[in-house]
Amino acid sequence: MSTSAPPVEGLRDRRRRETSVEICAAALDLFEQKGVAGTTVDEIAARAGVSPRTFFRLAGTKEDAVFIDDERFVEALQGVGTAGDDISALMTGLRAVFARELQNLDADPRARERYLRVRRLIAHEPGLLGAAIRREVTSSDRFIPEIAARIGRTDLEVRTAAGVAGLEMRTTLDEWARRVDRGESGSLVDLHREVQEQIRRTAGV
């Protein structure tokens, strides 16, 4: 099982990520003010201080703009698993990646606020929910075959494990948003563990 930390970010990658965050923030502001349907790509690009060409290169569509910072999850997941891992070991690796990213969110107030705003928007913007699902499927198609080949398992086995780990992550973020709206606080890492335990109880495993 491999859960090593990602490589140190270079200057170009760091600037790309900073620009992605700026685009995300601009999209969030405009979506909250005008709704997704009432916002244009040109407006998002102008507020973020980038050209429409840069916007399309980094975000793709206006709906995708609020999710472009999630690319770090995909990058981290691509390195999970070593030859000979069974599905239990793979699940441990997948959960460790998500736990590490949640720990990073716990330590970054600005990122926490950004993710919270996205979860709130998804609740009443069907277009954003569709974009989130589409991006998850597309991302899975990128890293699942690589992991399956590396550990010697089928795509279906890896896809199922990734699906369970992804469900745990989504449930954690959605429950976090609900609790914050109720005035509750707490660690995302602890909530992630709580969700895993609840899913195990529900599934009877």
C-alpha positions in Angstrom: 0.0 0.0 0.0 1.4 3.4 -1.0 0.1 6.6 0.7 3.2 8.7 0.3 2.8 12.5 0.3 2.6 14.3 -3.1 5.8 15.9 -4.4 6.7 19.4 -3.5 4.8 21.9 -5.7 6.8 23.8 -8.2 6.4 27.5 -8.9 4.4 27.0 -12.1 2.1 24.5 -10.4 1.7 26.7 -7.4 0.7 29.7 -9.7 -1.7 27.5 -11.6 -3.3 26.4 -8.3 -3.5 30.0 -7.1 -5.2 31.1 -10.4 -7.6 28.1 -10.1 -8.5 29.3 -6.5 -9.1 32.8 -7.8 -11.4 31.6 -10.6 -13.3 29.4 -8.1 -13.7 32.4 -5.7 -15.0 34.6 -8.5 -17.5 31.9 -9.7 -18.7 31.4 -6.1 -19.3 35.2 -5.6 -21.2 35.5 -8.9 -23.2 32.3 -8.5 -24.3 33.4 -5.0 -25.3 36.8 -6.3 -26.8 36.0 -9.7 -27.3 32.2 -9.8 -25.5 29.9 -12.2 -27.9 30.6 -15.1 -27.5 34.3 -14.7 -23.6 34.3 -14.7 -21.4 34.2 -17.8 -17.9 32.9 -18.3 -16.7 36.4 -19.3 -18.0 37.7 -16.0 -16.2 35.1 -14.0 -12.9 35.6 -16.0 -13.1 39.3 -15.5 -13.6 39.1 -11.8 -10.8 36.6 -11.4 -8.5 38.8 -13.5 -7.8 36.2 -16.2 -8.6 35.9 -19.9 -11.5 33.8 -21.1 -8.9 31.6 -22.8 -7.2 31.0 -19.4 -10.5 30.3 -17.8 -11.4 27.6 -20.4 -8.0 26.0 -20.1 -8.3 25.7 -16.3 -12.0 25.3 -15.7 -13.7 24.2 -18.9 -17.2 25.3 -18.1 -18.7 27.9 -15.7 -20.2 25.0 -13.7 -16.8 23.4 -13.4 -15.2 26.6 -12.1 -16.2 26.0 -8.5 -14.6 22.5 -8.5 -11.3 23.1 -10.2 -9.4 23.2 -6.8 -10.6 19.5 -6.4 -8.0 18.4 -8.9 -5.6 17.9 -6.0 -7.7 15.0 -4.9 -7.3 13.3 -8.3 -3.5 13.9 -8.3 -3.2 12.4 -4.8 -5.4 9.3 -5.6 -3.3 8.5 -8.7 -0.5 7.4 -6.4 -2.5 5.0 -4.3 -1.7 1.3 -4.2 1.3 -1.0 -4.7 1.7 -4.4 -6.4 0.1 -7.2 -4.4 -2.4 -4.9 -2.4 -5.7 -6.5 -1.7 -8.9 -4.5 -1.7 -8.7 -3.9 2.0 -5.3 -2.4 1.6 -6.5 -0.3 -1.3 -9.4 1.0 0.8 -7.0 2.0 3.6 -4.9 3.9 1.0 -7.9 5.7 -0.5 -9.2 6.7 2.9 -5.8 7.9 3.9 -5.7 10.2 0.9 -9.1 11.7 1.7 -8.3 12.0 5.4 -5.1 13.9 4.5 -7.0 16.3 2.3 -9.6 16.8 5.0 -6.8 17.5 7.5 -5.5 20.1 5.1 -8.9 21.7 4.9 -9.1 21.7 8.7 -5.9 23.7 8.8 -6.9 26.2 6.0 -9.8 28.5 7.0 -10.1 30.0 3.6 -10.3 26.6 1.9 -12.8 25.4 4.4 -15.0 28.4 3.7 -14.7 27.9 0.0 -15.7 24.2 0.2 -18.6 25.1 2.5 -19.9 27.6 0.0 -19.7 25.0 -2.8 -21.7 22.4 -0.8 -24.4 25.0 0.0 -24.7 26.0 -3.7 -24.9 22.4 -4.8 -28.0 21.9 -2.6 -30.1 24.3 -4.8 -28.3 24.4 -8.1 -28.9 21.2 -10.1 -26.4 22.3 -12.7 -23.6 22.2 -10.1 -24.7 18.8 -8.9 -24.5 17.5 -12.4 -21.1 19.0 -12.9 -19.8 17.5 -9.7 -21.0 14.0 -10.7 -19.6 14.3 -14.2 -16.2 15.4 -12.9 -16.1 12.6 -10.4 -16.8 10.0 -13.2 -14.2 11.6 -15.5 -11.6 11.7 -12.8 -12.2 8.1 -11.9 -11.7 7.0 -15.5 -8.3 8.6 -15.3 -6.9 7.0 -12.2 -8.8 3.7 -11.8 -7.1 1.8 -14.7 -3.7 2.9 -13.5 -4.3 1.7 -9.9 -5.9 -1.6 -11.2 -2.8 -2.3 -13.4 -0.4 -1.4 -10.6 -2.0 -3.6 -7.9 -3.1 -6.4 -10.2 -6.9 -6.1 -9.6 -9.8 -5.6 -12.0 -11.1 -2.1 -12.9 -14.4 -3.1 -11.3 -12.8 -4.0 -8.0 -10.9 -0.7 -7.9 -13.9 1.3 -9.1 -16.1 -0.2 -6.4 -13.5 0.6 -3.7 -13.1 4.1 -5.0 -16.9 4.5 -5.1 -17.2 3.6 -1.4 -14.4 5.9 -0.4 -15.9 8.7 -2.5 -19.3 8.2 -0.9 -17.7 8.5 2.5 -16.0 11.7 1.4 -19.2 13.3 -0.1 -21.2 12.3 2.9 -18.6 13.9 5.2 -18.7 17.2 3.3 -22.5 17.3 3.1 -22.9 16.5 6.8 -20.3 19.0 7.7 -22.2 21.7 5.8 -25.4 20.8 7.6 -23.8 20.9 11.0 -22.1 24.2 10.3 -25.6 25.6 9.3 -26.9 24.4 12.7 -24.1 26.2 14.5 -22.0 23.1 15.2 -18.3 22.8 14.7 -15.7 20.0 14.7 -12.9 18.3 12.9 -13.5 17.2 9.3 -11.1 14.3 10.0 -13.2 13.1 13.0 -16.4 13.5 11.0 -14.9 11.4 8.2 -14.2 8.6 10.7 -17.7 8.9 12.1 -19.2 8.6 8.6 -17.0 5.5 7.8 -18.3 3.8 11.0 -21.9 4.7 10.2 -21.6 3.3 6.7 -20.1 0.1 8.1 -23.0 -0.3 10.6 -25.5 0.4 7.9 -24.0 -2.1 5.5 -23.5 -4.7 8.2 -19.8 -5.1 7.6 
